[in-house]
Amino acid sequence: MEVDNLSNRLRNIKRSYKSTENKALKGRLFSENKNIFKRVNEIYKIAELLNKNNTEKINFSNLLVEITKRTLNENKFESNLFFL
């Protein structure tokens, strides 16, 4: 699933960002992190729209909302790593 791949990439970016001293690489990692965060946010909004139109309690769009919400919250919580 795309969200899982994006979530893993966000974790790898944070790990790389903390371990490098190269300013150019840090800039690219910061930019990539921002772009991936935007994509996950787009997926979250689409999943919410799909979920509003669905009456079933358990469905794919509901699962997608939960997964993207967790990824977004994890990224917001750890975003201060980029400003150390």
N, C-alpha and C positions, 0 to 999 in steps of 0.2 A: 504494500500500500504506500502511496506517495507520502502520506503524513509520517509514517514510520521512518522512511528514508530521510525526510527533511529533519525530523526530530534527532535522528542519529547524527546527521551532518552538523546540526547546531551544537550538539555535545562535543563533537570532534573539533569544531571551530574554537570553542571555548578552551578546550585542552591545548590546542596549538597556540592560541593567543597568549595563554599564561606561560607557555614554555619558550617562546621566541623573544629575541631582543631586536629583530629586524623590523625597523619602522615601516618599510614598504609592505612587508608581509602583514604586519598588524593592520595597516590601512586596508589591504585587500580582504582580510578576514572580517574586519568590521563591516565593510561594505557588503560582503556576501551574507553575513549574519543578518543585516538589515533587510536584504532582498528575500531571504528565506523566511524571515519573520512575516514579511508582507504577504508572501504566498500562503503561509499557514493561516494567516488572518483571513485571506480571501476564501480559502476552503471552509473555514469556520462559518463565515457569513452565508455561504451557499448551503452548507449543511443545516444551519438554523432555518433558512427559508424552506428547505425541503421538509424539515421536521415539523414546521408549523402546519403544513398541509396534510400531514399524516396523522391518522387517529390511533394507530397501533402504539402500544406502550413500548414494545421492544422492536426496533427496526434498525436498518443500516444507517440512516441519517442520524438517529439518536446516538448510535455508537460513534459515528464520525464527529458529532458535536462534542462528545466527552473526550475523545482522543485529542482533538485539536485544542480544546479548552485546557487540557493538562499541559500540552506542549507550549501553548502561549503563556500560561502561568509560570511554568518552569523557566521559560526564557525571560520573562519580566523579572522574576525573582533573582535570577543570576545575571541580569544585564549590567548590574553595577560592577561586574568583573572588568568590563571594558573601560571603566573610568578610574581604576586604581592608579 
